[in-house]
Amino acid sequence: MRTRIVILGLILLLMPLFGTEKEDIINHNWHELFTEPCEIVYFIMKDSTPFRCSSGREKSIHVPIDELEKRLKNEKEAYEIKDITIIIHNHRTKRKFLEADWKFYRDIKRRGFNGRFLLYCHRTNKTYDIEGKAR
């Protein structure tokens, strides 16, 4: 766990999120974050602070937005949904966004999220943007 946090920190230090072209974000080596055999979601804030969530299940993850908002507000630097720059999660085999992904995306957009919503697929070793871009 600590190793992944250190790797994520190094990745974020080496990849400035602001002013970076959208293609660079999609083409980034996101696979380094997803080494466990379960679904994981990372919320990366505008100041590059990462938040990791996992339910330990191989084929699904559930993050209630109300609980996410509470967690963000309880941090030393109080955050809001609008402060999230990137949301990225993984699928082991499916490269398409599922209906649950779309529902979460629509719900979080209504609460102020205006960042990138990405999916890393282990089978294809590619990252996909919910807005239709893949690399």
Contact map, one row per residue, 1 for C-alpha under 8 A:
111110000000000000000000000000000000000000000000000000000000000000000000000000000000000000000000000000000000000000000000000000000000000
111111000000000000000000000000000000000000000000000000000000000000000000000000000000000000000000000000000000000000000000000000000000000
111111100000000000000000000000000000000000000000000000000000000000000000000000000000000000000000000000000000000000000000000000000000000
111111110000000000000000000000001000000000000000000000000000000000000000000000000000000000000000000000000000000000000000000000000000000
111111111000000000000000000000000000000000000000000000000000000000000000000000000000000000000000000000000000000000000000000000000000000
011111111100000000000000000000000000000000000000000000000000000000000000000000000000000000000000000000000000000000000000000000000000000
001111111110000000000000000000011000000000000000000000000000000000000000000000000000000000000000000000000000000000000000000000000000000
000111111111000000000000000000001000000000000000010000000000000000000000000000000000000000000000000000000000000000000000000000000000000
000011111111100000000000000000000000000000000000010000000000000000000000000000000000000000000000000000000000000000000000000000000000000
000001111111110000000000000000000000000000000000000000000000000000000000000000000000000000000000000000000000000000000000000000000000000
000000111111111000000000000000000000000000000000000000000000000000000000000000000000000000000000000000000000000000000000000000000000000
000000011111111110000000000000000000000000000001000000000000000000000000000000000000000000000000000000000000000000000000000000000000000
000000001111111100000000000000000000000000000000000000000000000000000000000000000000000000000000000000000000000000000000000000000000000
000000000111111100000000000000000000000000000000000000000000000000000000000000000000000000000000000000000000000000000000000000000000000
000000000011111110010000000000000000000000000000000000000000000000000000000000000000000000000000000000000000000000000000000000000000000
000000000001111111110000000000000000000000000000000000000000000000000000000000000000000000000000000000000000000000000000000000000000000
000000000001001111110000100000000000000000000101000000000000000000000000000000000000000000000000000000000000000000000000000000000000000
000000000000000111110000000000000000000000000000000000000000000000000000000000000000000000000000000000000000000000000000000000000000000
000000000000000111111000000000000000000000000000000000000000000000000000000000000000000000000000000000000000000000000000000000000000000
000000000000001111111101100000000000000000000000000000000000000000000000000000000000000000000000000000000000000000000000000000000000000
000000000000000000111111100000000000000000000000000000000000000000000000000000000000000000000000000000000000000000000000000000000000000
000000000000000000011111110000000000000000000000000000000000000000000000000000000000000000000000000000000000000000000000000000000000000
000000000000000000001111111000000000000000000000000000000000000000000000000000000000000000000000000000000000000000000000000000000000000
000000000000000000011111111100000000000000000000000000000000000000000000000000000000000000000000000000000000000000000000000000000000000
000000000000000010011111111100000000000000000000000000000000000000000000000000000000000000000000000000000000000000000000000000000000000
000000000000000000000111111100000000000000000000000000000000000000000000000000000000000000000000000000000000000000000100000000111000011
000000000000000000000011111110000000000000000000000000000000000000000000000000000000000000000000000000000000000000000000000000100000001
000000000000000000000001111111000000000000000000000000000000000000000000000000000000000000000000000000000000000000000000000000000000000
000000000000000000000000001111110000000000000000000000000000000000000000000000000000000000000000000000000000000000000000000000000000000
000000000000000000000000000111111100000000000000000000000000000000000000000000000000000000000000000000000000000000000001000000100000000
000000000000000000000000000011111110000000000000000000000000000000000000000000000000000000000000000000000000000000000001010010000000000
000000100000000000000000000011111110000000000000000000000000000000000000000000000000000000000000000000000000000000000000000000000000000
000100110000000000000000000001111110000000000000000000000000000000000000000000000000000000000000000000000000000000000000000000000000000
000000000000000000000000000001111111000100000000000000000000000000000000000000000000000001000000000000000000000000000000000000000000000
000000000000000000000000000000111111100000000000000000000000000000000000000000000000000000000000000000000000000000000000000000000000000
000000000000000000000000000000000111111000000000000000000000000000000000000000000000000000000000000000000000000000000000000000000000000
000000000000000000000000000000000011111000000000000000000100000000000000000000000000000000010000000000000000000000000000000000000000000
000000000000000000000000000000000001111100000000000001111111000000000000000000000000000000010000000000000000000000000000000000000000000
000000000000000000000000000000000001111110000000000001111111100000000000000000000000000011110000000000000000000000000000000000000000000
000000000000000000000000000000000100011111000000000111110000100000000000000000000000000011000000000000000000000000000000000000000000000
000000000000000000000000000000000000001111100000000111000000100000000000000000000000001111000000000000000000000000000000000000000000000
000000000000000000000000000000000000000111110000011110000000000000000000000000000000011110000000000000000000000000000000000000000000000
000000000000000000000000000000000000000011111000011100000000000000000000000000000001111100000000000000000000000000000000000000000000000
000000000000000000000000000000000000000001111101111000000000000000000000000000000001111000000000000000000000000000000000000000000000000
000000000000000000000000000000000000000000111111110000000000000000000000000000000011110000000000000000000000000000000000000000000000000
000000000000000010000000000000000000000000011111100000000000000000000000000000000011100000000000000000000000000000000000000000000000000
000000000000000000000000000000000000000000001111100000000000000000000000000000000000000000000000000000000000000000000000000000000000000
000000000001000010000000000000000000000000011111110000000000000000000000000000000000000000000000000000000000000000000000000000000000000
000000000000000000000000000000000000000000011111111000000000000000000000000000000000000000000000000000000000000000000000000000000000000
000000011000000000000000000000000000000001111001111100000000000000000000000000000000000000000000000000000000000000000000000000000000000
000000000000000000000000000000000000000001110000111110000000000000000000000000000000000000000000000000000000000000000000000000000000000
000000000000000000000000000000000000000111100000011111000000000000000000000000000000000000000000000000000000000000000000000000000000000
000000000000000000000000000000000000000111000000001111100000001000000000000000000000000000000000000000000000000000000000000000000000000
000000000000000000000000000000000000011110000000000111111000110000000000000000000000000000000000000000000000000000000000000000000000000
000000000000000000000000000000000000011100000000000011111001110000000000000000000000000000000000000000000000000000000000000000000000000
000000000000000000000000000000000000011100000000000001111100100000000000000000000000000000000000000000000000000000000000000000000000000
000000000000000000000000000000000000011000000000000001111111100000000000000000000000000000000000000000000000000000000000000000000000000
000000000000000000000000000000000000111000000000000000011111000000000000000000000000000000010000000000000000000000000000000000000000000
000000000000000000000000000000000000011000000000000000001111100000000000000000000000000000110000000000000000000000000000000000000000000
000000000000000000000000000000000000011000000000000000101111110000000000000000000000000000000000000000000000000000000000000000000000000
000000000000000000000000000000000000001110000000000001111011111000000000000000000000000000000000000000000000000000000000000000000000000
000000000000000000000000000000000000000000000000000001100001111100000000000000000000000000000000000000000000000000000000000000000000000
000000000000000000000000000000000000000000000000000010000000111110110000000000000000000000000000000000000000000000000000000000000000000
000000000000000000000000000000000000000000000000000000000000011111110000000000000000000000000000000000000000000000000000000000000000000
000000000000000000000000000000000000000000000000000000000000001111111000000000000000000000000000000000000011000000000000000000000000000
000000000000000000000000000000000000000000000000000000000000000111111100000000000000000000000000000000000000000000000000000000000000000
000000000000000000000000000000000000000000000000000000000000001111111110000000000000000000000000000000000000000000000000000000000000000
000000000000000000000000000000000000000000000000000000000000001111111111000000000000000000000000000000000000000000000000000000000000000
000000000000000000000000000000000000000000000000000000000000000011111111100000011000000000000000000000000000000000000000000000000000000
000000000000000000000000000000000000000000000000000000000000000001111111110000000000000000000000000000000000000000000000000000000000000
000000000000000000000000000000000000000000000000000000000000000000111111111000000000000000000000000000000000000000000000000000000000000
000000000000000000000000000000000000000000000000000000000000000000011111111001111000000000000000000000000000000000000000000000000000000
000000000000000000000000000000000000000000000000000000000000000000001111111011110000000000000000000000000000000000000000000000000000000
000000000000000000000000000000000000000000000000000000000000000000000111111111000000000000000000000000000000000000000000000000000000000
000000000000000000000000000000000000000000000000000000000000000000000011111111100000000000000000000000000000000000000000000000000000000
000000000000000000000000000000000000000000000000000000000000000000000000011111000000000000000000000000000000000000000000000000000000000
000000000000000000000000000000000000000000000000000000000000000000000000111111100000000000000000000000000000000000000000000000000000000
000000000000000000000000000000000000000000000000000000000000000000000001111111110000000000000000000000000000000000000000000000000000000
000000000000000000000000000000000000000000000000000000000000000000000001101011111010000000000000000000000000000000000000000000000000000
000000000000000000000000000000000000000000000000000000000000000000001001100001111111000000000000000000000000000000000000000000000000000
000000000000000000000000000000000000000000000000000000000000000000001001000000111111000000000000000000000001001110000000000000000000000
000000000000000000000000000000000000000000000000000000000000000000000000000000011111100000000000000000000000001111000000000000000000000
000000000000000000000000000000000000000000001100000000000000000000000000000000111111100000000000000000000000000010000000000000000000000
000000000000000000000000000000000000000000111100000000000000000000000000000000011111111000000000000000000000000011100000000000000000000
000000000000000000000000000000000000000000111100000000000000000000000000000000000111111000000000000000000000000011110000000000000000000
000000000000000000000000000000000000000001111000000000000000000000000000000000000001111100000000000000000000000000111100000000000000000
000000000000000000000000000000000000000011110000000000000000000000000000000000000001111110000000000000000000000000111100000000000000000
000000000000000000000000000000000000000011100000000000000000000000000000000000000000011111000000000000000000000000001111000000000000000
000000000000000000000000000000000000001111000000000000000000000000000000000000000000001111100000000000000000000000000111000000000000000
000000000000000000000000000000000100001110000000000000000000000000000000000000000000000111110000000000000000000000000011110000000000000
000000000000000000000000000000000000001000000000000000000010000000000000000000000000000011111110000000000000000000000011110000000000000
000000000000000000000000000000000000111000000000000000000110000000000000000000000000000001111100000000000000000000000000111000000000000
000000000000000000000000000000000000000000000000000000000000000000000000000000000000000000111110000000000000000000000000111100000000000
000000000000000000000000000000000000000000000000000000000000000000000000000000000000000000111111100000000000000000000000101000000000000
000000000000000000000000000000000000000000000000000000000000000000000000000000000000000000101111100000000000000000000011101100010000000
000000000000000000000000000000000000000000000000000000000000000000000000000000000000000000000111110000000000000000000000000000000000000
000000000000000000000000000000000000000000000000000000000000000000000000000000000000000000000111111111000000000000000010000000000100000
000000000000000000000000000000000000000000000000000000000000000000000000000000000000000000000001111111000000000000000000000000000000000
000000000000000000000000000000000000000000000000000000000000000000000000000000000000000000000000111111100000000000000000000000000000000
000000000000000000000000000000000000000000000000000000000000000000000000000000000000000000000000111111110000000000000000000000000000000
000000000000000000000000000000000000000000000000000000000000000000000000000000000000000000000000111111111000000000000000000000000000000
000000000000000000000000000000000000000000000000000000000000000000000000000000000000000000000000111111111100000000000000000000000000000
000000000000000000000000000000000000000000000000000000000000000000000000000000000000000000000000001111111110000000000000000000000000000
000000000000000000000000000000000000000000000000000000000000000000000000000000000000000000000000000111111111000000000000000000000000000
000000000000000000000000000000000000000000000000000000000000000000000000000000000000000000000000000011111111100000001000000000000000000
000000000000000000000000000000000000000000000000000000000000000000000000000000000000000000000000000001111111110000000000000000000000000
000000000000000000000000000000000000000000000000000000000000000010000000000000000000000000000000000000111111111000000000000000000000000
000000000000000000000000000000000000000000000000000000000000000010000000000000001000000000000000000000011111111110000000000000000000000
000000000000000000000000000000000000000000000000000000000000000000000000000000000000000000000000000000001111111111000000000000000000000
000000000000000000000000000000000000000000000000000000000000000000000000000000000000000000000000000000000111111110000000000000000000000
000000000000000000000000000000000000000000000000000000000000000000000000000000001100000000000000000000000011111110000000000000000000000
000000000000000000000000000000000000000000000000000000000000000000000000000000001100000000000000000000000001111111000000000000000000000
000000000000000000000000000000000000000000000000000000000000000000000000000000001111100000000000000000000001111111100000000000000000000
000000000000000000000000000000000000000000000000000000000000000000000000000000000101100000000000000000000000100111110000000000000000000
000000000000000000000000000000000000000000000000000000000000000000000000000000000001111000000000000000000000000011111000000000000000000
000000000000000000000000000000000000000000000000000000000000000000000000000000000000111000000000000000000000000001111100000000001100000
000000000000000000000000000000000000000000000000000000000000000000000000000000000000011100000000000000001000000000111110000000001110000
000000000000000000000000010000000000000000000000000000000000000000000000000000000000011110000000000000000000000000011111000000111100000
000000000000000000000000000000000000000000000000000000000000000000000000000000000000000111100010100000000000000000001111100000111100000
000000000000000000000000000001100000000000000000000000000000000000000000000000000000000111100010000000000000000000000111110011110000000
000000000000000000000000000000000000000000000000000000000000000000000000000000000000000001111110000000000000000000000011111111110000000
000000000000000000000000000000100000000000000000000000000000000000000000000000000000000001111000000000000000000000000001111111000000000
000000000000000000000000000000000000000000000000000000000000000000000000000000000000000000011110000000000000000000000000111110000000000
000000000000000000000000000000000000000000000000000000000000000000000000000000000000000000001010000000000000000000000000111111000000000
000000000000000000000000000000100000000000000000000000000000000000000000000000000000000000000000000000000000000000000001111111100000000
000000000000000000000000000000000000000000000000000000000000000000000000000000000000000000000000000000000000000000000001110111110000011
000000000000000000000000011001000000000000000000000000000000000000000000000000000000000000000000000000000000000000000111100011111000011
000000000000000000000000010000000000000000000000000000000000000000000000000000000000000000000010000000000000000000000111100001111101111
000000000000000000000000010000000000000000000000000000000000000000000000000000000000000000000000000000000000000000011110000000111111110
000000000000000000000000000000000000000000000000000000000000000000000000000000000000000000000000100000000000000000011110000000011111100
000000000000000000000000000000000000000000000000000000000000000000000000000000000000000000000000000000000000000000001000000000001111100
000000000000000000000000000000000000000000000000000000000000000000000000000000000000000000000000000000000000000000000000000000011111110
000000000000000000000000000000000000000000000000000000000000000000000000000000000000000000000000000000000000000000000000000000011111111
000000000000000000000000010000000000000000000000000000000000000000000000000000000000000000000000000000000000000000000000000001111001111
000000000000000000000000011000000000000000000000000000000000000000000000000000000000000000000000000000000000000000000000000001110000111
